[in-house]
Amino acid sequence: MINQSTDVTWVEEPEIGFWEATFLPAIISGIKTTLGHVGNGKTVTQQYPEVKPNLPLHYRGIHRLNRDEQGRVKCVACMLCATACPANCIHIEAAAAPPEWPDRDKFPATFVLDELRCIYCGMCEEACPVDAIELTHIYDMTGETRESLNLNRERLLEIYDQTKDNPRDPIRTRRGKLGPAAEFVDLPAVGPATAVGVAERSAKTSSPGVIRPMGPDPNK
Amino acid sequence: MPEISQNLFEIIVTFLTITLVVNAILGICSYLIMLERKLSAWMQDRVGPNRTGPWGLLQPIADGAKFLLKEEVIPDHCNKVLFVIAPTISVFTTLLAFAIVPYGPVGEMPIEWLRFIIAPNVDIGMVFIFAVTSLAVYGIILGGWASNNKYSALGSLRASAQVVSYEIPLGLSVVGIALLAGTLNLEKIMAQQATAGFWGWNFWLQPLACLIFFTSALAESNRLPFDLSECEQELVGGFHTEYSALKFGLFFLGEYTHVITSAFLLVILFFGGWQLPWIATPESSFALAWLVKMLVLMTKVLLVIVVVMLLRWTIPRFRFDQLMGLAWKVLIPLSIANMVAVMFVRQFNWNPWWLPAISLALFIAAGVIGATTTRSEISRRPLATAKLASAH
């Protein structure tokens, strides 16, 4: 739709007077401005390694794997974070939980998070039903090789130990026993909002989805 | 054979002076770059380089080492001979021009070999400088052309048009000085102003010429606001897009040496050289007077360079048609009128203090003409409201 003529403000070119035509007053007032900035001694620069920046509270830095109150890894290896991850940077191998963990079926035997592939979107944190993976405010992690930034379970747990007493972390999730999903007593009835017949599904195979580890496809 | 030994002495002294001056210029250049970076930072409320050494004072050395050690890329399909020669021409010509620029009180030699100038008694002084510095555009043109790159070629075309245009007001603006002084010799012009005292500085007689000279010198050295040849928005890097490492450094050095030479010329021609009332006059005979005079000259030059750097972040870059319009429609007519005025004053032996009045009158005339032409041009354009009416 074309704008109404009442919506448009037309600006006429300003009149050029004698002083504008000679350039000099504009140049002198400009030099006054620049000189004022030279003299005022103010800087907006932060001297970074000495002065750390004040990050916003919702800043998303590297991940951590939380521990529960017994010091065990909170993760139940449900693969939801790996599924939600748009960058495919989380690789989990699940294993049956040891018999002395009666409240778990599974736990992550390995949990590798490639911090170089990660786009720090926070979807893993959103997806996690037990609040096990969280993003911290740490932004300045460096490494000398690519492999050194594939954080494994122990290193992610170490990051939890480093940041658990930091008032900034966790940023958004709350600390419960195992997270909100574990505290459901009665599972709410979940069903599709509208009835969908088998023929209307876009997925045509009845087999459950398989989360493949990264790397060459073993089926090929 | 006293004559041969005298000649040998002359040669050794000249080589010594050249070595000293060239090395001093290179050192000063690198620290001017540091100063420019610091000043730019302060103007933009930043800190500037402060990590290399105390207060970042070793930054120029790090920059120089970087220029030396980085990979030199010579692109394929370029004219390799010209590609290599271009930056050397750029530096060579600007350094050559410095040969006849006096950098101290010439004629007052405390030690026989300290003569404050590389080549003394060059009577065509100013002509030599303009001839040699205008050769520097060859470096830019050849560099841009040999790169075999559209942007470089466009940048060097712009640079050549710009330098050729601004040569004219640059030369014409100092003709008045030459007529008033009766010589082209820079040492003599400086000495005349020094003996005439503060009110004998050529600036008071030729303020308009000073303004024209300063503007044209900025354009000649391709400094902002006239650096269209390396306009990043349109031309990537202009003529030095393809240059890297030391060859880029040489272009940079050439530009800075050009700025230094221009600043020296401005101070020597218009601001009395080493003369400063009560501090450095021809009568001051205390010990180390020569050092004080040299420092006065250097301080004036530094002030001019600082103004150049201030202007860099004050005025936005000109559009190319504005640049050409400024040279051909404003500066050249003004400098010709100024030159004719000096001729009249000299020919009919009028009081020279008419000259500043004439300068002022010319300046006002230029302003009035500029304002009226711009106004009439604007008035001939359709009004915005009329455009709106015609659009519906």
HADDOCK unambig.tbl for C-alpha pairs under 7 A between the chains (distance, minus, plus):
assign (segid A and resid 10 and name CA) (segid B and resid 384 and name CA) 6.11 0.50 0.50
assign (segid A and resid 10 and name CA) (segid B and resid 385 and name CA) 6.76 0.50 0.50
assign (segid A and resid 12 and name CA) (segid B and resid 384 and name CA) 6.22 0.50 0.50
assign (segid A and resid 15 and name CA) (segid B and resid 375 and name CA) 6.86 0.50 0.50
assign (segid A and resid 16 and name CA) (segid B and resid 371 and name CA) 5.80 0.50 0.50
assign (segid A and resid 16 and name CA) (segid B and resid 374 and name CA) 6.81 0.50 0.50
assign (segid A and resid 16 and name CA) (segid B and resid 375 and name CA) 6.30 0.50 0.50
assign (segid A and resid 17 and name CA) (segid B and resid 371 and name CA) 5.50 0.50 0.50
assign (segid A and resid 18 and name CA) (segid B and resid 367 and name CA) 5.40 0.50 0.50
assign (segid A and resid 18 and name CA) (segid B and resid 368 and name CA) 5.61 0.50 0.50
assign (segid A and resid 18 and name CA) (segid B and resid 371 and name CA) 5.35 0.50 0.50
assign (segid A and resid 19 and name CA) (segid B and resid 367 and name CA) 6.97 0.50 0.50
assign (segid A and resid 21 and name CA) (segid B and resid 367 and name CA) 5.31 0.50 0.50
assign (segid A and resid 21 and name CA) (segid B and resid 370 and name CA) 5.42 0.50 0.50
assign (segid A and resid 21 and name CA) (segid B and resid 371 and name CA) 5.14 0.50 0.50
assign (segid A and resid 22 and name CA) (segid B and resid 367 and name CA) 4.97 0.50 0.50
assign (segid A and resid 27 and name CA) (segid B and resid 315 and name CA) 6.86 0.50 0.50
assign (segid A and resid 30 and name CA) (segid B and resid 314 and name CA) 5.45 0.50 0.50
assign (segid A and resid 31 and name CA) (segid B and resid 310 and name CA) 6.69 0.50 0.50
assign (segid A and resid 31 and name CA) (segid B and resid 311 and name CA) 6.89 0.50 0.50
assign (segid A and resid 31 and name CA) (segid B and resid 314 and name CA) 5.87 0.50 0.50
assign (segid A and resid 34 and name CA) (segid B and resid 43 and name CA) 5.41 0.50 0.50
assign (segid A and resid 34 and name CA) (segid B and resid 310 and name CA) 6.94 0.50 0.50
assign (segid A and resid 34 and name CA) (segid B and resid 314 and name CA) 6.46 0.50 0.50
assign (segid A and resid 35 and name CA) (segid B and resid 43 and name CA) 6.92 0.50 0.50
assign (segid A and resid 37 and name CA) (segid B and resid 42 and name CA) 6.41 0.50 0.50
assign (segid A and resid 37 and name CA) (segid B and resid 43 and name CA) 4.87 0.50 0.50
assign (segid A and resid 37 and name CA) (segid B and resid 44 and name CA) 6.85 0.50 0.50
assign (segid A and resid 37 and name CA) (segid B and resid 45 and name CA) 6.43 0.50 0.50
assign (segid A and resid 38 and name CA) (segid B and resid 39 and name CA) 7.00 0.50 0.50
assign (segid A and resid 38 and name CA) (segid B and resid 42 and name CA) 4.80 0.50 0.50
assign (segid A and resid 38 and name CA) (segid B and resid 43 and name CA) 4.82 0.50 0.50
assign (segid A and resid 42 and name CA) (segid B and resid 45 and name CA) 5.83 0.50 0.50
assign (segid A and resid 43 and name CA) (segid B and resid 45 and name CA) 4.44 0.50 0.50
assign (segid A and resid 43 and name CA) (segid B and resid 46 and name CA) 4.95 0.50 0.50
assign (segid A and resid 43 and name CA) (segid B and resid 47 and name CA) 6.34 0.50 0.50
assign (segid A and resid 44 and name CA) (segid B and resid 45 and name CA) 5.96 0.50 0.50
assign (segid A and resid 44 and name CA) (segid B and resid 46 and name CA) 5.92 0.50 0.50
assign (segid A and resid 45 and name CA) (segid B and resid 46 and name CA) 5.46 0.50 0.50
assign (segid A and resid 45 and name CA) (segid B and resid 47 and name CA) 6.38 0.50 0.50
